Amino acid sequence: VSLPVDMWVPPCSPISGDSSLATDWAPEGVVTVGRPADGLQVMSINLDADPEDTPEFLVVSEGALSLYDTSGKLKWKTGVLGIQRLQAVLDLDQNGSIEIVASGPRTVVLIAALTGETLWTLPDDAFGDAPLSSVGKIFVIDFDNDGLNELYVVNGGCGDSGNGAALIYDYKNETMT
């Protein structure tokens, strides 16, 4: 299946907001297509840093993430991961490789931008005895001032069975701790 680029027309201008509060915000250039409940997001970004600065298109749809080139050719597609939102596209561990942070109602996933490989998924037992109710908030920010961003994930919160507990994950040397 290919995505004809000339058929894609964003219904509105890109979402903007407070970049430190990622669950209420989307990275610059992300457009939610259709109703938010449809879970379809598209982002234009030059991931492979080609000399022509030709963008690729990240597409979140039906719980999976795909990357297309400008001709609409599929470069890679993840399996169904339960994701609905792009949270960040950045070199999380400053090793020269771009990673994608994506999330869904009950998951957070780190994906290699050039290959689509799933590098890390929020463990089912991340919050110990308290089951993950829902991903309440996600922050992608440098909490410890070491020059590297961390992932801050909250277990639900107001109005659900989550306990509001939060975890901070560090991604260094291609390992999440």
JOGIMO-V605250 format. One record per residue. N is the residue number from 0. RES is the residue in one small letter. SS is DSSP state (A for helix, B for strand, O for the rest). PHI is phi in degrees with one decimal (999 if undefined). NEAR is the number of other C-alpha atoms within 10 Angstrom. Layout:
N:RES:SS:PHI:NEAR ; N:RES:SS:PHI:NEAR
This chain:
0:v:O:999:6 ; 1:s:O:-119.3:11 ; 2:l:O:-108.9:17 ; 3:p:O:-63.7:13 ; 4:v:A:-62.1:14 ; 5:d:A:-70.3:9 ; 6:m:A:-89.8:8 ; 7:w:O:-83.7:10 ; 8:v:O:-127.8:9 ; 9:p:O:-63.3:14 ; 10:p:O:-76.3:10 ; 11:c:O:-157.9:10 ; 12:s:O:-71.4:10 ; 13:p:O:-56.0:15 ; 14:i:O:-71.1:14 ; 15:s:O:-137.1:14 ; 16:g:O:162.2:12 ; 17:d:O:-77.5:11 ; 18:s:O:-68.5:17 ; 19:s:O:-81.4:12 ; 20:l:O:-111.0:15 ; 21:a:A:-65.3:19 ; 22:t:A:-74.4:19 ; 23:d:A:-105.3:15 ; 24:w:O:-149.9:18 ; 25:a:O:-128.1:23 ; 26:p:O:-57.0:19 ; 27:e:O:-54.4:16 ; 28:g:O:95.7:14 ; 29:v:B:-84.5:24 ; 30:v:B:-122.0:22 ; 31:t:B:-84.5:24 ; 32:v:B:-102.1:19 ; 33:g:O:78.2:13 ; 34:r:O:-79.5:8 ; 35:p:A:-53.7:11 ; 36:a:A:-65.6:9 ; 37:d:A:-70.5:12 ; 38:g:O:64.4:19 ; 39:l:B:-110.3:20 ; 40:q:B:-126.8:22 ; 41:v:B:-132.6:23 ; 42:m:B:-133.8:22 ; 43:s:B:-97.9:19 ; 44:i:B:-156.6:17 ; 45:n:O:-90.9:14 ; 46:l:O:-81.0:20 ; 47:d:O:-94.2:14 ; 48:a:O:50.9:10 ; 49:d:O:-70.3:9 ; 50:p:O:-61.1:6 ; 51:e:O:-80.3:7 ; 52:d:O:57.4:11 ; 53:t:O:-77.9:14 ; 54:p:O:-77.6:17 ; 55:e:B:-113.5:21 ; 56:f:B:-121.3:23 ; 57:l:B:-85.3:23 ; 58:v:B:-128.6:25 ; 59:v:B:-97.7:24 ; 60:s:B:-156.8:19 ; 61:e:O:53.0:15 ; 62:g:B:81.1:17 ; 63:a:B:-122.9:19 ; 64:l:B:-122.5:27 ; 65:s:B:-128.0:18 ; 66:l:B:-124.7:25 ; 67:y:B:-118.8:21 ; 68:d:O:-88.4:20 ; 69:t:O:-68.9:15 ; 70:s:O:-85.0:12 ; 71:g:O:92.8:17 ; 72:k:O:-76.4:15 ; 73:l:B:-71.5:16 ; 74:k:B:-92.2:15 ; 75:w:B:-163.6:17 ; 76:k:B:-146.4:17 ; 77:t:O:-76.9:16 ; 78:g:O:-73.3:14 ; 79:v:O:-71.0:11 ; 80:l:O:-112.4:18 ; 81:g:O:80.0:19 ; 82:i:B:-87.9:22 ; 83:q:O:-134.1:25 ; 84:r:B:-139.2:30 ; 85:l:B:-86.1:26 ; 86:q:B:-99.9:26 ; 87:a:B:-161.9:21 ; 88:v:B:-129.4:20 ; 89:l:B:-163.6:17 ; 90:d:O:-88.9:16 ; 91:l:O:-62.2:26 ; 92:d:O:-106.6:20 ; 93:q:O:55.7:16 ; 94:n:O:-103.7:10 ; 95:g:O:95.7:9 ; 96:s:O:-108.7:15 ; 97:i:O:-84.0:17 ; 98:e:B:-117.0:24 ; 99:i:B:-117.3:23 ; 100:v:B:-102.3:23 ; 101:a:B:-130.1:24 ; 102:s:B:-145.6:24 ; 103:g:B:-139.6:19 ; 104:p:O:-56.7:15 ; 105:r:O:-133.4:16 ; 106:t:B:-153.4:19 ; 107:v:B:-133.6:24 ; 108:v:B:-132.8:20 ; 109:l:B:-111.7:23 ; 110:i:B:-126.2:20 ; 111:a:B:-71.8:17 ; 112:a:O:-66.3:22 ; 113:l:O:-81.6:15 ; 114:t:O:-117.0:13 ; 115:g:O:81.9:19 ; 116:e:O:-67.5:15 ; 117:t:B:-77.5:16 ; 118:l:B:-90.1:14 ; 119:w:B:-164.6:16 ; 120:t:B:-132.1:16 ; 121:l:O:-54.9:17 ; 122:p:O:-62.9:12 ; 123:d:O:-58.3:11 ; 124:d:O:-100.2:10 ; 125:a:O:-55.4:14 ; 126:f:O:-102.7:18 ; 127:g:O:66.1:9 ; 128:d:O:-72.2:7 ; 129:a:O:-86.8:13 ; 130:p:O:-64.9:15 ; 131:l:O:-66.9:25 ; 132:s:O:-79.1:18 ; 133:s:O:-166.4:19 ; 134:v:B:-76.6:21 ; 135:g:B:-75.2:21 ; 136:k:B:-143.8:17 ; 137:i:B:-133.5:24 ; 138:f:B:-116.7:21 ; 139:v:B:-119.4:23 ; 140:i:B:-157.0:18 ; 141:d:O:-84.6:15 ; 142:f:O:-74.0:15 ; 143:d:O:-102.7:10 ; 144:n:O:55.6:9 ; 145:d:O:-98.4:8 ; 146:g:O:88.5:12 ; 147:l:O:-118.5:17 ; 148:n:O:-75.0:22 ; 149:e:B:-114.3:24 ; 150:l:B:-103.4:20 ; 151:y:B:-113.1:17 ; 152:v:B:-121.7:22 ; 153:v:B:-109.0:22 ; 154:n:B:-82.2:24 ; 155:g:O:56.4:22 ; 156:g:O:158.2:16 ; 157:c:O:-53.9:9 ; 158:g:O:86.8:6 ; 159:d:O:-136.0:12 ; 160:s:O:-85.1:14 ; 161:g:O:-67.0:19 ; 162:n:O:-98.4:18 ; 163:g:O:75.5:18 ; 164:a:O:-65.7:14 ; 165:a:B:-128.4:17 ; 166:l:B:-127.3:13 ; 167:i:B:-115.5:14 ; 168:y:B:-111.2:16 ; 169:d:B:-108.0:19 ; 170:y:B:-114.7:17 ; 171:k:B:-131.8:15 ; 172:n:O:50.9:9 ; 173:e:O:60.2:14 ; 174:t:B:-133.1:11 ; 175:m:B:-95.0:16 ; 176:t:O:-128.0:9
